[in-house]
């Protein structure tokens, strides 16, 4: 009975923890979308007010639909989305009203109108967004036409008003903080890279192949994190361009805009490093302690980069930690590594270079700093080396 009671208590505790985690996750999602929700509600109300009260549109259905549709699309594409909404509405109105005038309304007319709107949009080379909008507009035209006639221009104006209201809300009334958006979007990609480098380092230190393999599997599935980061950069640029209240943040966006590509390269190169670390363990090659330590320094460099970007500081500490990772890799190399170990060392250098570029250093300068950090330590470790070519090297300034 005691054993059963303990099992039941453990199960209840796990369920309670799972429910708490789920609740926290839901609250986090609510907080993340709170501003967007308020923006959508405000834009819908403004668009209806303008279309119905100021312009006298009797059924301004397309105004709030266009407003919400513009805001629902990914940030960074809202201006283009507004244009697509208007074009899609124009196509849907033209096709729908023409065919209704010729054929009347009914189920088969609805099918024909939607099919024709889609084919016309595809023929004209329209995007998926325009295609969907044209089809949806055609449906509304057919279903709403008995309640009103000669509404072609108001329908078109409704779409224009709705999209404009959405841009007005995002640009002037309730603009997002672009830097905060980027901080939130960059965190998953950077945390993923740092956490898996740490896990792989621990697995390498303990010669636990499965742990290193797990970190590789986690790192391989990184497309969503990187895509969210890229999308957020485009959204931040759009906000900083459209919103006068955010114009002063343009310079702060430069770091992130230039960091996206090298961060993605660092993730890919980390996958190569971890994959080779698995082979290293399988082949029972030597693992000098500085090798996993260098990977840990890379992980810490990523975290420092994220923090210094978030607080608006020059990422000096992140750069210093990247170079420490290179120095540790050099020490591991001098202590003796196998073939796979030498590849791991080379990848540490490559990732460090990627992180330096992400921090704002030029590629040429990053390569030079990595060579110095690697060569200086090798030179110090080989002051009494038996290698003839090392004896002829001049003394290092940095020791």
Buried (B, 14 or more C-beta within 10 A) or exposed (E): EEEEEEEEEEEEEEEEEEEEEEEEEEEEEEEEEEBBEEBBBBBBBBBBBBBBEEEEBEBBBBBBBBBBBBBEBEBBBBBBBBEBBBBBBBBBBBBBBEBBEEEEBEEEBBEBBBEBBBEBBEEEEBBEBBBBBBBBBBBBBBEBBEEEEEBBEBBBBBBBBBBBBBBBBBBEBBBBBBBEBBBBBBBBBBBBBBBBBBBBBBBBBEEBBEBBBBBBEBBBEBEEBBBBBBBBBBBBBBBBEBBEBBEEBBEBBEBBBBBBBBBBBBBBBBBBBBBBBBBBBEEEBEBBEBBBBBBBBBBBBBBBBBBBBBEEEEBEBBBBBBBBBBBBBBBBBBBEBBEBBBBBBBBBBBBBBBBBBBBBBEEEEBBBBBEBBBBBBBBBBBEEBEEEEBEEEEEBEEE
